[in-house]
């Protein structure tokens, strides 16, 4: 088992813009809840909690990947690259042919 952890970090300004878009755009109303505005007031406390979590839960065999996520295309690129790099590092190979299956016919 390989564990990979990603912390997708958005800036306070990006969060503000996304919340405002959810309010302004009727197609995104489903994403908005009133509690989002109340929780936003706790931004600094959440940042402190995240920093503590990242420092306490960061073993060498499963480190956190802190990903800037203000731009979704960049976030996706960073995560995909990290996954590809890790999978390639495993050195996985397809198994060779199964010789014992030669000549078997399904009827």
C-alpha positions as CSV (number, residue, x, y, z in Angstrom):
1,X,0.0,0.0,0.0
2,X,1.3,3.4,-0.9
3,X,-0.2,6.4,0.9
4,X,-0.1,9.8,-0.7
5,X,-1.6,12.8,1.1
6,X,-2.4,16.1,-0.6
7,X,-3.2,19.3,1.1
8,X,-4.9,21.6,-1.4
9,X,-4.3,25.1,-0.2
10,X,-6.3,28.1,-1.5
11,X,-5.5,31.6,-0.5
12,X,-7.9,33.7,1.6
13,X,-8.6,35.9,-1.5
14,X,-9.4,32.8,-3.7
15,X,-11.8,31.5,-1.1
16,X,-13.5,34.9,-1.0
17,X,-13.9,34.9,-4.8
18,X,-15.2,31.4,-4.9
19,X,-17.8,32.0,-2.1
20,X,-18.9,35.2,-3.9
21,X,-19.3,33.3,-7.1
22,X,-21.5,30.8,-5.4
23,X,-23.7,33.7,-4.2
24,X,-23.7,35.6,-7.5
25,X,-24.2,32.6,-9.9
26,X,-27.5,30.8,-9.6
27,X,-26.0,27.7,-11.1
28,X,-23.6,27.5,-8.1
29,X,-26.1,28.2,-5.4
30,X,-26.2,24.5,-4.5
31,X,-22.5,24.8,-3.4
32,X,-23.2,27.6,-0.9
33,X,-24.3,27.3,2.7
34,X,-24.7,30.1,5.2
35,X,-22.2,28.4,7.5
36,X,-19.5,29.1,4.9
37,X,-19.5,32.7,5.8
38,X,-19.4,32.0,9.6
39,X,-16.5,29.5,9.1
40,X,-14.6,32.0,7.0
41,X,-14.3,34.2,10.1
42,X,-12.1,31.5,11.6
43,X,-9.6,31.6,8.7
44,X,-6.6,32.2,11.0
45,X,-7.5,29.5,13.4
46,X,-7.9,27.0,10.6
47,X,-4.5,27.9,9.2
48,X,-3.0,27.3,12.6
49,X,-4.8,23.9,12.9
50,X,-3.6,23.0,9.4
51,X,0.0,23.8,10.2
52,X,-0.2,21.7,13.3
53,X,-1.8,18.8,11.5
54,X,0.8,19.0,8.7
55,X,3.7,19.0,11.2
56,X,2.3,16.2,13.4
57,X,1.2,13.8,10.7
58,X,4.1,13.9,8.3
59,X,6.1,10.7,8.4
60,X,8.8,10.1,5.9
61,X,7.0,7.2,4.3
62,X,3.8,9.2,3.8
63,X,4.7,12.9,3.6
64,X,2.1,15.6,2.9
65,X,2.2,17.2,-0.6
66,X,1.2,20.8,-0.1
67,X,-0.4,22.0,-3.3
68,X,-1.2,25.6,-4.2
69,X,-4.8,25.3,-5.4
70,X,-5.9,28.8,-6.4
71,X,-5.7,27.7,-10.0
72,X,-7.4,24.3,-10.6
73,X,-5.3,23.5,-13.7
74,X,-2.1,23.9,-11.7
75,X,-3.5,21.9,-8.8
76,X,-4.4,19.1,-11.1
77,X,-1.0,19.1,-12.8
78,X,0.9,19.0,-9.5
79,X,-1.2,16.2,-8.1
80,X,-1.0,14.2,-11.3
81,X,2.7,14.6,-11.6
82,X,3.2,13.5,-8.0
83,X,1.1,10.4,-8.6
84,X,2.9,9.5,-11.8
85,X,6.3,10.0,-10.2
86,X,5.4,7.7,-7.3
87,X,3.9,5.0,-9.5
88,X,7.0,5.1,-11.8
89,X,9.2,4.9,-8.7
90,X,7.6,1.6,-7.8
91,X,9.1,0.0,-10.9
92,X,5.9,-2.0,-11.7
93,X,6.0,-4.2,-14.7
94,X,3.3,-6.3,-16.5
95,X,3.7,-10.0,-15.8
96,X,5.2,-12.2,-18.5
97,X,3.0,-14.6,-20.5
98,X,1.6,-17.6,-18.7
99,X,3.0,-20.5,-20.6
100,X,0.7,-23.0,-19.0
101,X,-2.2,-21.4,-20.9
102,X,-0.8,-22.1,-24.3
103,X,-3.0,-24.5,-26.3
104,X,-6.1,-24.1,-24.1
105,X,-9.3,-23.4,-26.1
106,X,-12.5,-22.1,-24.7
107,X,-15.5,-23.8,-26.0
